[in-house]
Amino acid sequence: MTNNVSQVTDRLASSETGIQPWLWLPLLKLLALGDPVGPADLAAATGRPAEEVRAAFEAMTDAEYDGSGRIVGLGLTQRPTRHRFEVDGEQLYTWCALDTLIFPALLGTSARIESAYDSASTPVRIHAGSSGVTNIEPATAVVSLINPEDISSVRSSFCNQVHFFASPEEAGPWLKDHPEGTVIPVEEAYRIASDMAGKMLARGEAQITGPEDTAPSCSS
């Protein structure tokens, strides 16, 4: 599935997911502080008009909100999932295994990661930062990937099938149920994640400084 891995990561780093890079990257940094994020917070962080920010909010169909209409999750989330993501003293979570390897580069920091496919699975523990992944426990850990046809709803179509497994053998039942999927070593997944993060950062910068900024279009 080598070609499929390349295809899906290119798609995820593109605008195909329908999320504005100019909005998502500042949102990610605000979510990492551990508090819900409202439109006014993002308007201040991005320098965009409040009306434009509210319209972008409405386009983010996968976003998680609190009772006051503030965002608590979009890839990085303040609600518990199986993917624990501790950064700068904040206990956060992510929607999928690959997120945990992408976000350290986007946030410019390091993270402690702990994840298990289910309650019967061996937990995978990792430290990820700008220099790579270290302390991978167990060393045999792998990440599952798929390449769905439609990624307009990233969480349901992609994230919900991207897990850590303690070994390729432990991933066997998942692979049997998902013959279109594959598993790759954590180090390889980190290289893919770093490449994706670079593309996302470049797109965000282009929207700030380039012609696209005057006519924004709608990532994870």
C-alpha positions in Angstrom: 0.0 0.0 0.0 3.0 2.3 -0.4 1.4 4.4 -3.1 -1.8 4.6 -1.1 0.0 5.8 2.0 1.6 8.6 -0.1 -1.8 9.4 -1.7 -3.7 9.7 1.6 -1.1 11.8 3.4 -0.9 14.1 0.4 -4.7 14.4 0.5 -4.8 15.0 4.2 -2.2 17.8 3.9 -4.2 19.4 1.1 -7.4 21.4 1.2 -9.5 18.3 0.4 -10.6 18.0 4.1 -12.3 21.4 3.8 -10.6 23.1 6.8 -8.8 26.4 6.4 -5.1 26.3 7.2 -5.2 30.0 8.3 -7.7 29.0 10.9 -6.7 25.5 11.8 -3.1 26.2 12.8 -3.9 29.0 15.3 -6.8 26.9 16.5 -4.5 24.0 17.2 -2.2 26.2 19.3 -5.1 27.6 21.3 -6.6 24.2 22.0 -3.2 23.0 23.2 -3.5 25.6 26.1 -6.3 23.4 27.5 -9.3 25.8 27.3 -12.3 25.9 24.8 -11.8 28.3 21.9 -14.4 30.7 20.8 -14.8 32.8 17.6 -13.5 35.9 19.3 -10.3 34.0 20.4 -9.6 32.9 16.8 -10.4 36.3 15.4 -7.8 37.8 17.7 -5.3 35.1 16.9 -5.7 35.2 13.1 -6.4 38.9 12.6 -9.4 37.9 10.5 -12.9 39.6 10.7 -15.2 37.9 13.2 -17.7 37.2 10.4 -15.1 35.3 8.4 -14.1 33.3 11.5 -17.7 32.4 12.3 -18.3 31.2 8.7 -15.2 29.1 8.9 -16.5 27.6 12.2 -19.7 26.6 10.4 -17.8 24.8 7.7 -15.9 22.6 10.2 -18.4 19.8 10.4 -16.1 17.5 12.4 -15.3 20.0 15.2 -16.3 19.3 18.8 -18.1 22.0 20.7 -18.9 22.7 24.3 -22.4 23.9 25.5 -21.4 27.5 24.7 -20.5 26.9 21.1 -16.8 27.0 21.7 -14.5 24.5 20.0 -12.9 21.8 22.3 -11.6 19.5 19.6 -10.5 19.4 16.0 -7.8 16.7 15.6 -6.4 17.8 18.9 -9.1 17.5 21.5 -9.7 18.2 25.2 -12.2 15.3 25.4 -10.7 11.8 26.2 -9.9 9.4 23.4 -7.7 6.4 23.3 -4.8 8.6 22.2 -3.4 10.5 25.2 -1.2 13.4 24.2 0.6 15.3 27.0 2.2 18.6 25.9 3.6 21.4 28.1 2.0 20.0 31.2 -1.5 19.8 29.6 -3.2 16.4 29.3 -4.9 16.4 25.9 -6.0 13.8 23.4 -6.1 13.3 19.6 -8.5 11.8 17.1 -6.0 9.3 15.7 -2.5 7.8 16.1 -1.0 9.9 13.2 -2.2 13.1 14.9 0.0 12.4 17.9 3.0 12.3 15.5 2.0 15.4 13.4 1.1 17.8 16.2 4.5 18.1 17.9 6.0 19.6 14.7 2.9 21.9 14.2 3.1 23.1 17.8 6.8 23.4 17.9 7.2 21.3 21.0 7.5 17.7 22.3 4.8 15.4 23.6 4.4 12.2 25.6 2.0 9.8 23.9 0.2 6.8 25.2 -2.4 4.8 23.2 -4.0 1.4 23.2 -6.3 0.0 20.5 -8.7 -1.4 23.2 -8.7 -2.4 26.9 -7.2 -5.8 26.0 -4.3 -4.3 23.9 -0.8 -3.5 25.1 -0.4 0.2 25.5 2.1 2.0 23.2 4.1 4.8 24.8 6.2 7.3 22.8 8.0 10.6 23.2 7.8 12.7 20.0 9.6 15.9 19.3 11.3 17.9 16.5 14.2 15.5 16.5 12.1 12.4 16.0 10.5 9.7 18.1 12.2 8.2 21.1 11.4 5.7 23.9 9.1 3.7 21.7 7.6 1.1 24.0 7.3 -1.6 22.8 9.9 -1.2 20.0 7.7 -3.4 17.7 4.8 -0.8 17.7 3.1 0.0 14.4 0.5 2.5 13.1 -2.5 1.5 11.0 -3.4 3.5 7.9 -6.2 3.5 5.3 -6.9 5.5 2.2 -10.7 6.2 2.1 -12.3 7.5 -1.0 -14.0 10.5 0.7 -12.1 12.4 3.5 -14.5 15.4 3.7 -15.3 14.0 7.2 -11.8 13.2 8.4 -12.6 11.8 11.7 -15.2 9.2 10.6 -13.5 8.2 7.3 -9.9 8.2 8.3 -9.1 8.9 12.0 -11.3 6.2 13.4 -9.2 3.6 11.7 -5.7 5.0 12.5 -4.4 3.3 15.6 -1.3 2.3 17.5 -0.7 -1.5 17.9 2.0 -3.0 20.0 3.2 -5.2 17.1 2.2 -6.3 13.6 0.8 -9.5 15.1 -1.5 -7.5 17.5 -2.7 -5.6 14.4 -3.6 -8.9 12.7 -7.3 -8.9 13.6 -7.7 -5.3 12.4 -5.9 -6.1 9.1 -8.2 -9.0 8.6 -11.2 -6.7 9.0 -9.6 -4.0 6.9 -7.9 -5.7 4.0 -7.5 -2.4 2.2 -5.4 -1.1 5.2 -1.8 -1.5 6.2 0.4 -1.1 9.2 3.8 0.6 9.3 6.5 1.0 12.0 6.2 4.1 14.3 9.5 5.6 12.9 8.1 5.4 9.3 4.8 6.9 10.5 6.7 9.8 12.1 8.6 10.5 8.9 5.3 10.7 7.1 3.8 12.8 9.8 6.8 15.2 9.6 6.3 15.6 5.9 2.6 16.3 6.3 3.3 18.8 9.0 5.7 20.6 6.7 3.2 20.8 3.9 0.5 22.0 6.3 2.8 24.8 7.6 3.7 25.8 4.1 0.0 26.0 3.1 -0.8 28.1 6.2 2.1 30.5 5.5 1.0 30.7 1.8 -2.5 31.8 2.9 -1.1 34.5 5.1 1.4 35.9 2.7 0.2 34.9 -0.8 -2.5 35.8 -3.2 -4.8 33.1 -1.7 -5.1 35.2 1.4 -7.4 37.6 -0.4 -9.7 34.9 -1.4 -9.5 32.1 1.3 -10.9 28.7 0.5 -11.6 26.1 3.0 -7.3 20.2 7.2 -6.4 17.9 9.7 
